[in-house]
Amino acid sequence: MQYGLIRALSGRAIVIGAVVKIAIAALGLVTPVPRALGVLDTLASIAIAAGGLYFLSRAVALANERLLWRLRHKLIISYIFIGFIPAFLIVAFFLLVGLILFSTFSSYLVQSRLQVLSDHVGGLADSIALEIQRSDTRELADLLARRQSVEARAFPRVSIAVAPLTRSCRRSAEASEARTGALTAPVTVGAWSHMPPPTVVPEWIGCDGFRGLLAYSAARADRGDAGGRGRGVVPSGLVPSGDRPPVGLIVRAVGFPLSAAPGYGVIVDLVVDATVKRQLWKDSGVELEQVTQVFGGDVGTLVAGTLVDGDAGRPSSEAALPFSSVSFLTYRDWTTGRTGSLLVSLKLSVVDIYERLSEAERAPAHPGDGQETALPRGLVMGRRSFGEGLLLVLVGIGALLFIIEIAAFVTGLMLARSITGSVHELFAGTERVRRGDFTYKIAIRVRDQLGELAASFNSMTASIGGLLRDAEEKKRLEEELRIAHEIQMSLLPSAPLNLEGISVSALCVPAREVGGDYYDFLVLDNERLGVLIADVSGKGTSAALYMAELKGLMLSLSRIHTSPRELLIDANRIIAAHLDARSFITMTYAIVDLRARTMTYARAGHTPLMYQRAADDVPRGVQTAAPEGMVLGLKLDRGETFERLLREETVAIRDGDLYVFFTDGITEAMNVDNDCFGEARLSQLIEDYGHLPSEELRERVIGAIRDFVGQAPQHDDMTLILLRIGERQHVGPRDQAETAGALGA
């Protein structure tokens, strides 16, 4: 392992990176690390990460190769992914949904309880204001002390203040009316230990009073501003950033007397202290922990810390299934009236909340009667509520589903073992067959789909020997056809044409390994050339054999006859006696006489001859010559009909003339839509590019046919001869191998 770690590039990167980081860390213990070494340390970390990723990928690949090679392991893992992981995800999803619901519900409980406290404090402020309005202001301090002492029984840290109001609440402009009970100085009762008491009612408070939440920092609770007005939020810049001062919450309400121009306002503060938080936990099972200002309030302020007396409200024992949550509370800045948001951390217990809900179901019908309600508060069964009974039922159903899941897993393993056992036997059989043992048979134990597969395997091994013999025979036939193709191509002209004043370019592409198209150039003397093109009906081996027989016959007859018509008549007489009744041959034979400057030709049912005259002062149009003539080899009579229908024509030639001989495989080449290439396209190509050299013209024709045919297979042999007067050049089939191969493809 160590040797491999050092030999591998990724391993060396990990080792070098680790050494560099250790060296830099050791240097950092002695002296500050320079910035350049910091960059080097980053590069070392990148090298270690890259090497680690490489080794991790190799480990994953190795584990995949070792672990997932066996089908049994794959089935077990796939079953786990299909059966257990979705079930786990569903359970996790519902647990998450439950936690979110409990978190939302806990936030609702906290906010509703604080709203209840706010309504209580607001009602207290309004009642004190009305009581002051009906009494003598000289007894104000005694009245406030009496009300504070009564309220302190439930909330020890309640504080009350009466502060002057410097503005009018009248909607009309009765400026001369005196204010109701105007005060010149504030009156306070209570400890006011959380922050200094307010000296005036701020301008932003409306005539309907105020009920809401304020926050304060306990680190500055004993400090106020120059006017003696306490701030609800203290800027964080006043507290060291490393400290986390205690943060308190205040439920504050402001009430006014029923007057168009009240001269004072009653301010009641209820500190959210240990008593309030303990009562909140008893009512809801939720505990307030930490407060953080997220936005609003004083510009740029940020207050964060644990709640004042945060531990006082906790239960004596740890709650079951505890988790933390957060809630957003809206508070006011006492000085400016701007609102802000507080992020309050909550600690709640699912069991505690559920128990309180259950206690609500078991609550007595009337407070203090000591009797549980029959149905209105919850259906009670013995000493348990309907909710608890339902919970027990759900637990029982969950246990039953777990047992079913385990049983399903065991059943899946057994089925996987059955499947993999059969697959293993098939694998063993294929290994035996791969080594050449075709006698191996798989034991069939169960008549299921895998059993049928084993039977098919046994049947396959029984016949595989015959298939191999057939493959060998096919290979032998293909080799023979390849040899036959080479022999047939050797029958076509391949040597250069040594005849001054004539250029010939030809192409022959069989549709199969061998074909029935045949062309030849017969040098009759120094100034005469015989040009022959023929097409044996059909394709394949039989047509190739007739083509070979035709070559020998034409070589003999061309030495005897100087007239194309006489040669075709004699050839028909000989071929008709030996040709199969279902076969025939089309042929065009022409003799080019350079001395007489003529070309004499006859056509025995073959495709027309196309030619283009050499003329510089007239359009180079393409003409077609199709003298009458019937195909060779038909046994209609003793040749009289063939001789009567055959015509011979002679045309004058001059330098630059182009003559095109072709078989029907050229014009009948079809695309995937079964459309033929046609003589019109061939004629247009000759007209457009007939001025080019013969080889280039041939490539143009081949390219056009290839583009037209596309992906359609070749269905007939294709042969093309381009004969031009005045040039000395010849390209045979061996010189066109690449072109023919491309066309055949």
Steps between C-alpha positions, in 0.01 A plus 500: 500500500779742596696407189193562283433829677849625415503364144167657401494866399197568720669324791811712462279810492341398833836423662667819379198712594490347849873558552467864388204565730676339799812708433299823473304415817824433689643830374183679612563385856832685501444810288219663300449330163576726198227554241693307234507194725128546553448467124722191503291357783185553290660324203598211726139474618379493139754225416385292798135548402565407135697190597233402751226537239697279261548227760134533601392448139729197473359361824144547374588327171668212686206465736263503205708229329530280807162561659270526200655233279277227643135525404395403853666807644340719235153363576543544875627856462228584249240358739638719777480803273148409385356381831683646798634835384160628373342387827775676693454815292124492553548464876759779498265718296213454742730557796621820339144607429410422860793702633406790274139481618608487864740789440227706335257408774753595768553837332125548496477408868773749596350782299147427624618493864685827453189646338297392803755672726487809277119509522520454876752781542301725264183439698688580820631831353152602379335419834764696696455801266123494555543461875741799509250705299225433758718557811704781650843537342643561846438136576674392176803342667287300743271385219792382286667326796177318582446380143867400465492295818191314384651424157837404654339196659488340155784690334764619751689718251209712382572875496258790455565861404282803425677735258393838364358526147629807317259488204122506449287215375209725397391475140355857511698822542379587854841618613362696798364193679717392790652157509337240720703454817822633349814388685823687535717205613480124462385270782636146518455191713672165481865404481569620143815288518494407132538857370443862615131600511380719213458869581259589218269322259673494156344689210454190285245335734148552371196608697383136525802416711761231441538132571812323381840349560828676581852361536778621724861419577559410863857631472358855469175465687615757756591760234273738310536787260554861596126564540453209732323291235593134484571343160334176407805381301863580575744527204747216488785742469455583865573141598828318417450270203651207686239522779146373474298712748172377642202617297157557649150526363237742633128494443409872517162671474398866498147607596330840500196633688178547307552863406544697181814657644661261750792649689668178600543139403524186713796277410507141628808279452490125547849347482515157337690355794536157652145501630350583162722250319422228752131560453552496122674165526226360721231615257670403175813292566711763319802673657644834386878497472677763286398824329667653192397820325503433124388836358309816588521709815795731526688517173784251499426355842549132571417356838567135573518305825323268736176609659521654846437227760512254214558198721228584748220382278642159416338186632674314776553193281615469142211489255450197278569538127624860530601711202553866423292728286476870422224756484482859379354763734426861408609768745494881518775749562365707792672821391427504126208262465670306221430130491755222484517124510644278767619147428412301811653158558257253649556170670205270480417140568268294287398291799437805719285668237308179442449451874360850534264439214394177669456683831275745318286204392486373860436844650199525737175628363496779757809634675533371849234228483763225496303297246603422147262597223316220327533597135518874432873531579603168356387141490641320807546123511577391855795712613610583143364744247398416148820666368720277717309196387540606140874545558523147639317369194742685271798357689354151463443552127857627463637190675287276277625678187857458621446126544348482151800687360741253663298205367501655153877547519555135597266386222684720253833348604362150449366589154828669414689186601271288281549732204874535543541123540345442158701784348819355650431167334443679170828685548681173570348351186608792284853467638504133397370589155760775466769237560350289222300246707165478323389188693433685827138492615335711771287318754142631488353504852203737468274548200493879511638759260857432610436128460381561145812708445713208617314268261564747217867504596517122480330511160743768387806298599360200313479697174798728542733250334286503187497880507878504514518263205259721309715800584808324367316409182381857457852626551624259235232615254582864566865430431409328175279792399786738577726299274227493236468878524873541446487262203206687347673836544806352330284422194435872455758721324784601728800569277549849349339554161778551244301669226585853397207746493258327736450541874289253699388513865287217636339381821329173601341448844317167556196506729630183668839336523470407133272641233382472141622833354783476250696749294811465286731691262607291200796641304429376147805668339706816540211728404189305594356435847203285595300621803265250662256536791254227603260416780403142583152478651495428871776538756738282689690186408295388198527840334874504570545162333314615188710816502821293498368286216403816308853641527655199329237505230547872426878470485459239227224669300671842503787349299259366241238772445572862409129592520336541843172374356652181361684439828178531704310271261767232528521546879121461538506176302770352725368635833137399439607137480668505843316770702236404757146565379440747787808709418600745229776750424486865391801634313635799311801450273678785324807518272693830502697548174756779542609476137150546360400730794181301559335293771274211400281345769205268554277464807346167608232619747755696706465848651538790253834650412552863610751724327603864498646658188813714519404847374621833630244716323180307583342383831653176620173307515478128577349272239367149532542219250276193530493292179258210496605161624377208710675337797728200449419144601124480445391169348220643282620344177835423338604867515296641211307746722815621669672555162196679353467747792870580550621831352851637458589870492815693413583852624790729420742574782741783571732601776318601821193282443382320817313167487338355812419126527316382815285222638155542654653482850615862451167655397289268718692567822227560763486699822304412814180631338548259203559791259737422210802713414380508140650577161405868530732554798781312326452705184503825700823399673666426167378832362626696804834329548573337163785745442691360799758222468350152488616402850357817656173457309479142625546620859224758449260231380592265786460776758161601365377139512636454853328819622174401332495144636596595856455208741308281255673171408632436149255273318670449162846486343627836374736543206606826333735564201612850399666501155649826378658554157834679490653399834721209592411372840343197658383424853406141573315344791814447708584870472150587628491282813454788738227660288312177452528416870351835597211455257438146617487616862 
